[in-house]
Amino acid sequence: MADIVGLTCTKCKNRNYVTTVNKKKQSKKMEIKKFCKFCRASVLHKESK
């Protein structure tokens, strides 16, 4: 039951990563600090469709 979601940079709003999330186990939106190649820094990325 995993859904495919994109991770969007909070600084430049580019969608950089794609991952899967089990919606039955996780109710909140995923937030991960990852490297953004457009900002050239480690920035918080939030889950988007």
N, C-alpha and C positions, 0 to 999 in steps of 0.2 A: 504494500500500500504506500510506497514511497512516491512522492510527487517531485517533478523536476522544477527547480526554482533558480532564478538568477540572483547574483549578488551585485548590488549597485554601490558605487563609491559615494560616500556622503559629501565629499568635497567637490568633485567635478561632475557627478551624476552620470558617469559612464558605467555601463554594465560590463564587468570584467570577468566574472567567474560564473560557472554553472555547476550546481550540485543537486543532490537529492535529499529530501527531508521526509521523515515519517510523520504525517500530520496527526496520527492517533496518539503518538507519544509526546509530541512537542506542540503546545498550543500557542506559544509566543513566536514572534518573528525572529529569525536567526540574525545575530549580530556578531561579526568576526572581524578582528583587526588583521588585514591582509595588505600585501604590497600592490599599489596601483601604478601601472606603467605610464599612465598619462600624467599623474601628479608627481611621480618619481619619489614616493614616500609610502610608509606604512600608515594606512588610514582605515578607519572603521567602515566596514561594508555591511549593508543591511539587505535583508531578503526582499526581492521583488518578484513579480510574475514573469 
